[in-house]
Amino acid sequence: MRGARLLWLVLAIGPLTAQQQPAYTPPSGPVPRTADGKPDLSGVWSPPYVPDMTKSGKNQQGVAELPFTEWGLNQWKAYRAEEGDYTGACLPFGTVRSINSPMPVQFIQNSKYL
């Protein structure tokens, strides 16, 4: 029974290591274009995830203090997510917050919509 558990553990770890994303390499060549000549943004985009701009991390140099105006600093200090922010209530977040998440975003573009 113990050997079966060990085998199961070894087999389960393999797929987990396969989930790591390769380092980003910028595309080369001309910008893809739609039929009407506009830049084609279709595809899956994986933006950099920066959960805390004050800390240094992978491909990120943190800043000691965030560059707030006096008004912005007062707003930041007074912010309480549990008092009405949808993320404070564990509700799904919208497009603006999805840009700074570890999850990729897919864009589908045609001549009329993105």
C-alpha positions in Angstrom: 0.0 0.0 0.0 2.9 2.4 0.8 4.5 1.8 -2.5 1.3 2.6 -4.3 1.0 5.9 -2.5 4.6 6.8 -3.4 4.0 5.9 -7.0 0.8 8.0 -7.0 2.8 11.0 -5.6 5.6 10.7 -8.2 3.0 10.5 -11.0 1.1 13.5 -9.7 4.2 15.7 -9.4 5.1 15.3 -13.1 2.1 17.2 -14.5 2.5 20.0 -11.9 6.0 20.8 -13.1 4.8 20.9 -16.7 2.5 23.8 -15.8 5.3 26.3 -15.4 5.3 29.1 -18.0 8.5 29.6 -20.1 10.3 33.0 -19.8 8.7 35.7 -22.0 10.4 36.3 -25.3 9.1 39.3 -27.3 7.7 38.5 -30.7 9.8 39.4 -33.7 8.8 40.4 -37.2 6.1 42.7 -38.4 3.0 43.4 -36.3 0.1 41.1 -37.4 -2.7 43.1 -39.1 -6.4 42.6 -39.6 -7.9 42.7 -43.1 -8.6 46.4 -42.7 -5.0 47.1 -41.8 -5.4 47.7 -38.0 -3.1 45.9 -35.6 -4.5 42.5 -34.7 -4.7 42.0 -30.9 -6.4 38.6 -31.1 -4.8 36.0 -28.9 -4.1 34.9 -25.4 -2.2 37.6 -23.4 -0.3 36.8 -20.2 0.4 40.2 -18.6 3.0 40.4 -15.8 1.6 39.7 -12.4 2.5 42.4 -9.9 0.6 41.8 -6.6 2.7 44.3 -4.6 4.7 47.1 -6.4 6.6 47.8 -3.2 8.4 44.5 -3.2 11.1 43.2 -5.6 10.4 39.9 -7.3 10.9 38.0 -10.6 11.4 40.6 -13.3 10.3 43.4 -11.0 12.2 46.0 -9.0 10.0 47.2 -6.1 9.8 50.8 -4.9 10.2 51.8 -1.3 7.2 54.1 -1.3 4.3 54.4 -3.8 4.2 57.8 -5.6 0.9 59.0 -4.1 -0.3 62.6 -4.1 -1.5 63.8 -0.7 -5.2 63.1 -1.8 -4.3 59.7 -3.1 -2.4 58.7 0.0 -5.4 59.7 2.2 -7.7 57.6 -0.1 -5.4 54.6 0.1 -5.2 54.8 3.9 -9.0 55.1 4.2 -9.7 52.2 1.8 -11.6 49.2 3.3 -12.4 46.4 0.8 -14.9 44.8 3.2 -17.0 48.0 3.0 -18.4 47.6 -0.5 -15.6 46.5 -2.8 -16.7 43.4 -4.7 -13.3 41.8 -4.2 -13.7 42.3 -0.5 -16.9 40.2 -0.7 -15.1 37.5 -2.8 -17.1 38.3 -5.9 -15.7 38.1 -9.4 -13.5 41.0 -10.5 -13.9 43.0 -13.6 -11.7 43.8 -16.6 -9.5 46.4 -14.9 -8.5 44.1 -12.1 -8.2 41.1 -14.5 -5.3 42.9 -16.2 -3.2 42.5 -13.0 -3.9 38.9 -12.2 -1.9 35.8 -12.7 -4.5 34.5 -15.2 -4.1 35.0 -19.0 -6.7 37.1 -20.9 -8.0 36.1 -24.4 -8.9 38.8 -26.9 -11.0 38.1 -30.0 -11.0 40.9 -32.6 -13.0 41.4 -35.8 -13.5 44.5 -37.9 -16.2 45.9 -35.5 -15.3 44.7 -32.0 -12.4 43.7 -29.7 
